[in-house]
């Protein structure tokens, strides 16, 4: 069972890399936003499992807490990066000329 799970993890890594490397730059921001939303659902699922898991060992609970912390960091950081990227596309206000202010 362990070998099967490791094989699935490795294959998923290769498939994920192949899919993400083919994404054009123009689709990076929407894809990142969608991925952040999905990861937020995963973090919520981890919190639910931690709260409702009655027969969890101390190791299981510790791993869940670490996974929730790292997932939360990933979601918050991803949204901050996405917001910063979207700021680049907003138009900046026109600068006020100093000559107009001095004449008034």
C-alpha positions as CSV (number, residue, x, y, z in Angstrom):
1,X,0.0,0.0,0.0
2,X,2.8,2.4,0.9
3,X,4.6,1.8,-2.5
4,X,1.3,2.4,-4.3
5,X,0.8,5.7,-2.5
6,X,4.4,6.9,-3.2
7,X,4.0,6.0,-6.9
8,X,0.7,8.0,-7.1
9,X,2.4,10.9,-5.4
10,X,5.4,10.9,-7.8
11,X,3.2,10.5,-10.9
12,X,0.9,13.4,-9.7
13,X,4.0,15.5,-9.3
14,X,5.1,14.8,-12.9
15,X,1.6,15.4,-14.3
16,X,1.3,18.7,-12.3
17,X,4.6,19.9,-13.5
18,X,3.7,19.1,-17.1
19,X,0.4,20.8,-16.9
20,X,1.6,24.0,-15.1
21,X,4.6,24.5,-17.3
22,X,2.4,24.7,-20.4
23,X,0.2,27.6,-19.0
24,X,0.8,30.9,-20.9
25,X,1.7,33.9,-18.9
26,X,-1.6,35.6,-19.6
27,X,-3.5,32.9,-17.7
28,X,-1.2,32.7,-14.7
29,X,-3.1,35.1,-12.5
30,X,-6.6,33.6,-13.0
31,X,-5.1,30.1,-12.6
32,X,-3.4,31.2,-9.4
33,X,-6.6,32.7,-8.0
34,X,-8.5,29.5,-8.7
35,X,-5.8,27.4,-7.1
36,X,-5.9,29.6,-4.0
37,X,-9.7,29.1,-3.7
38,X,-9.3,25.3,-4.0
39,X,-6.5,25.3,-1.4
40,X,-8.7,27.3,0.9
41,X,-11.3,24.4,0.7
42,X,-8.5,21.9,1.5
43,X,-7.5,24.0,4.6
44,X,-11.2,24.0,5.7
45,X,-11.3,20.3,5.2
46,X,-8.2,19.9,7.4
47,X,-9.8,22.0,10.1
48,X,-13.0,19.9,10.0
49,X,-11.1,16.6,10.2
50,X,-9.0,18.0,13.1
51,X,-12.2,19.0,15.0
52,X,-14.3,15.9,14.3
53,X,-11.5,13.3,14.4
54,X,-12.2,11.4,17.6
55,X,-9.7,8.5,17.1
56,X,-6.7,10.6,15.9
57,X,-3.3,10.0,17.5
58,X,-1.1,12.8,18.7
59,X,1.1,12.4,15.6
60,X,-2.0,12.7,13.3
61,X,-3.2,15.8,15.1
62,X,0.3,17.3,14.9
63,X,0.6,16.6,11.2
64,X,-2.8,18.1,10.6
65,X,-1.9,21.3,12.5
66,X,1.3,21.6,10.5
67,X,-0.6,21.0,7.2
68,X,-3.2,23.6,8.2
69,X,-0.6,26.2,9.0
70,X,1.4,25.7,5.8
71,X,-1.9,25.6,3.8
72,X,-3.0,28.9,5.4
73,X,0.4,30.5,4.6
74,X,0.1,29.3,1.0
75,X,-3.5,30.7,0.6
76,X,-2.7,34.1,2.2
77,X,0.6,34.5,0.3
78,X,-1.1,33.5,-2.9
79,X,-3.8,36.0,-2.6
80,X,-1.3,38.7,-1.7
81,X,0.8,37.9,-4.8
82,X,-2.4,37.8,-7.0
83,X,-3.5,41.2,-5.6
84,X,-0.1,42.7,-6.3
85,X,-0.1,41.3,-9.8
86,X,-3.5,42.8,-10.5
87,X,-2.3,46.2,-9.2
88,X,0.1,46.3,-12.2
89,X,-2.9,46.4,-14.6
90,X,-4.7,49.4,-12.9
91,X,-4.2,52.8,-14.5
92,X,-2.3,55.3,-12.4
93,X,-3.8,58.8,-11.8
94,X,-2.4,61.6,-14.0
95,X,0.3,63.7,-12.2
96,X,-0.7,67.3,-11.4
97,X,1.4,69.9,-13.1
98,X,3.2,72.3,-10.8
99,X,2.7,75.3,-13.1
100,X,-1.0,75.1,-12.8
101,X,-0.8,75.1,-8.9
102,X,1.5,78.1,-8.8
103,X,-0.7,80.3,-11.1
104,X,-3.9,79.7,-9.0
